[in-house]
Amino acid sequence: MTDLKLDVLVVAAHPDDAEISVGGTLLRLIDAGAKVGVVDATHGEMGSRGSGATRDAELAAATAAMGLHVRENLDLPDGRVQVTVESRERLAGLLRRYRPDAVVSHHVEDLHPDHQATGRLTREAWFLSGLKRLAQDANQTAHRPRAIYHYLSHTLSAPTFVVDVGEVWERKLAAVRCYSSQLAPEDGGDDGSHFLFGADIEERMTTKARFWGESISARLGEPFLHQGPMPVDDPLRRWLV
């Protein structure tokens, strides 16, 4: 994948987080002509199901199914994501490299420590990417995306807006199902359920989408949180109207 200017960049803690949480929105953006990329903080190597090699192959299939323009990895340790000077400068470098107008990541109060840390990491890197002298230290030009948003995984919070994803739902499911090792029981001691809340991943994803879809009189929806008032020419929503 070559360097290019992106319109939207999603930062996710693990492979499959972006597809599960905002895959429908990303498909709608790409269909509208937006250049979209994903940065995964880790390779998901500490997951109880599947192996590192399996997850890498699944990620490649999901990336192709989504039609993403860029997919990067910060190579941070799964289960041990932390906001460090090194990690935030690495991500800030990618924000300057791809120069997105909008960046999207986990809610900073998510129950999963990696999700929470990745959300905070993204917010700090977003700020730092616009500092001229830090950019010069990395032989780059400063660039801070115009807007930053958070998506809701394990946190129930009132969103700023919800995107109708009903028309692309089957394509989102196809991308999520590329991560087959995460969706099915691995052995006799595994009932296939989500480890935090019990429901299997696909069932939980669909239940949430129905709930948020109903909130906007749509069949299925994906919620987003923006801190403070949003401008009329918001760089994410303008692709979706």
C-alpha positions in Angstrom: 0.0 0.0 0.0 1.5 3.3 -1.0 1.4 6.6 0.9 -1.7 8.7 0.0 -3.8 11.3 1.7 -6.7 9.7 3.6 -10.0 11.2 4.4 -10.7 9.0 7.5 -8.3 6.9 9.7 -9.6 4.5 12.3 -7.3 3.4 15.1 -8.3 0.1 16.8 -6.7 -1.9 19.5 -7.0 -5.4 17.8 -7.6 -6.9 14.4 -11.4 -7.1 14.0 -12.2 -4.2 16.4 -12.7 -1.7 13.5 -14.8 -4.1 11.5 -17.0 -5.0 14.5 -17.5 -1.5 15.8 -17.6 0.7 12.7 -17.3 -1.6 9.7 -20.7 -0.5 8.3 -19.7 3.2 8.5 -16.3 2.5 6.8 -18.1 0.7 3.9 -20.5 3.6 3.5 -17.5 6.0 3.4 -15.6 4.0 0.9 -18.8 3.6 -1.3 -19.1 7.4 -1.2 -15.5 7.8 -2.5 -13.6 8.5 0.7 -10.1 7.2 1.2 -10.2 5.2 4.4 -7.5 3.4 6.4 -7.2 1.5 9.7 -4.3 1.3 12.1 -4.4 -1.7 14.5 -2.4 -1.2 17.7 -1.6 -4.9 18.2 -1.7 -8.1 16.2 -4.2 -9.7 18.7 -1.6 -12.4 19.5 -2.8 -12.8 23.1 -6.3 -13.7 22.2 -7.6 -17.0 23.6 -8.6 -18.2 20.1 -6.5 -18.6 17.1 -2.8 -18.1 16.5 -0.8 -15.0 15.5 -0.4 -16.4 12.0 -4.1 -17.2 11.7 -5.1 -13.7 12.8 -2.7 -12.1 10.3 -4.3 -14.1 7.5 -7.8 -13.2 8.7 -6.9 -9.6 8.8 -5.6 -9.6 5.2 -8.9 -11.2 4.1 -11.0 -8.7 6.0 -9.0 -5.8 4.7 -9.6 -6.9 1.2 -13.3 -7.5 1.9 -13.7 -4.0 3.2 -11.7 -2.4 0.4 -9.5 -0.4 2.7 -7.0 1.9 1.1 -4.4 1.6 4.0 -3.9 -0.9 6.9 -1.0 -0.4 9.3 0.0 -1.9 12.7 1.7 -0.2 15.6 3.2 -3.5 16.8 2.3 -2.9 20.4 2.0 -5.9 22.8 -1.5 -7.3 22.9 -3.0 -7.1 26.4 -0.3 -4.6 27.4 -1.2 -1.5 25.3 0.1 1.6 27.1 0.2 5.3 26.2 4.0 6.0 26.1 6.0 8.7 24.5 7.2 6.1 21.9 3.7 4.8 21.1 2.1 8.1 20.7 4.9 9.5 18.6 4.7 6.4 16.3 1.0 7.0 15.8 1.4 10.8 15.4 3.9 9.9 12.6 1.2 7.9 10.8 -1.3 10.8 11.2 1.3 13.1 9.6 2.1 10.6 6.9 -1.5 9.9 5.8 -2.9 13.3 6.7 -6.5 12.3 7.4 -9.3 14.9 7.8 -10.8 12.8 10.6 -9.6 10.1 13.0 -11.8 7.6 14.9 -10.9 5.4 17.8 -12.2 3.6 21.0 -14.0 5.4 23.8 -11.4 6.4 26.4 -13.5 4.8 29.2 -14.0 1.4 27.5 -13.9 -1.6 29.9 -11.2 -3.4 27.9 -7.8 -1.9 29.0 -6.4 -2.1 25.5 -9.4 -0.3 24.1 -9.2 2.4 26.7 -5.5 2.9 26.2 -5.8 3.0 22.4 -8.5 5.6 22.7 -6.3 7.8 24.9 -3.3 7.1 22.7 -5.2 8.3 19.7 -6.4 11.5 21.4 -2.9 12.3 22.5 -1.3 11.5 19.2 -4.0 13.5 17.4 -2.9 16.6 19.4 0.9 16.0 19.0 0.6 15.4 15.3 -0.1 19.1 14.8 3.0 20.4 16.7 5.5 21.8 14.2 8.7 21.1 16.0 7.8 17.5 16.9 7.0 17.0 13.3 10.3 18.5 12.3 12.2 16.1 14.7 10.6 13.2 12.6 11.4 14.9 9.3 7.7 15.4 8.6 5.3 18.3 8.2 2.8 18.9 11.0 -0.8 17.8 10.4 -3.6 17.5 12.9 -6.8 16.0 11.7 -9.7 18.4 11.8 -11.9 16.2 14.0 -11.6 13.2 16.3 -14.4 10.8 17.2 -14.8 7.8 19.5 -16.9 4.6 18.9 -18.6 2.6 21.6 -17.5 -1.0 22.2 -18.1 -2.0 25.8 -19.2 1.4 27.1 -22.9 2.5 27.1 -22.9 6.3 26.5 -25.1 8.7 24.7 -23.6 9.1 21.2 -23.4 12.4 19.3 -24.7 10.8 16.2 -25.6 7.4 14.8 -24.8 6.2 11.2 -27.5 4.2 9.4 -25.7 1.0 8.2 -28.6 -1.1 7.1 -27.8 -1.1 3.4 -24.2 -2.4 4.0 -24.9 -4.7 6.9 -24.4 -8.0 5.0 -21.1 -6.8 3.6 -20.0 -5.8 7.2 -21.0 -9.3 8.4 -18.9 -10.8 5.5 -15.8 -8.8 6.7 -16.3 -9.7 10.3 -16.7 -13.4 9.4 -13.2 -13.3 7.9 -12.1 -13.5 11.6 -13.5 -17.0 11.9 -11.1 -18.1 14.6 -12.7 -15.4 16.9 -16.3 -16.4 16.2 -16.4 -20.1 16.7 -15.5 -22.3 19.8 -11.9 -23.4 19.7 -12.3 -26.6 21.7 -14.7 -28.5 24.0 -14.1 -26.0 26.9 -15.1 -23.0 24.8 -18.8 -22.3 24.2 -18.1 -19.6 21.6 -19.4 -16.8 23.8 -17.9 -13.3 24.2 -15.6 -13.4 27.2 -16.9 -10.3 28.9 -20.7 -10.3 28.4 -21.5 -13.9 27.3 -23.3 -13.4 24.0 -21.4 -14.5 20.9 -19.7 -11.7 19.0 -22.0 -11.6 16.0 -25.1 -11.7 18.1 -23.9 -9.0 20.4 -22.9 -6.8 17.4 -26.3 -7.2 15.8 -28.2 -6.5 19.0 -26.3 -3.3 19.5 -26.8 -2.2 15.9 -30.5 -2.8 16.2 -30.7 -0.8 19.4 -28.8 2.2 17.9 -30.6 1.9 14.6 -34.0 2.2 16.3 -32.8 5.4 18.0 -32.6 7.1 14.6 -35.6 5.3 13.1 -33.4 3.0 11.0 -33.0 -0.8 11.0 -29.3 -0.9 12.1 -26.9 1.8 13.3 -23.4 2.5 14.5 -22.9 5.2 17.2 -20.2 7.8 17.4 -19.1 10.3 20.1 -17.7 13.8 19.4 -16.4 15.9 22.2 -18.1 19.3 22.1 -20.2 21.0 19.3 -19.8 19.7 15.8 -19.2 22.1 12.8 -21.8 22.2 10.0 -19.1 21.0 7.5 -18.0 18.1 9.7 -15.3 16.0 7.8 -16.8 12.6 8.6 -20.6 13.2 8.3 -20.2 15.1 5.0 -19.5 11.8 3.2 -22.6 10.2 4.6 -25.4 12.6 3.7 
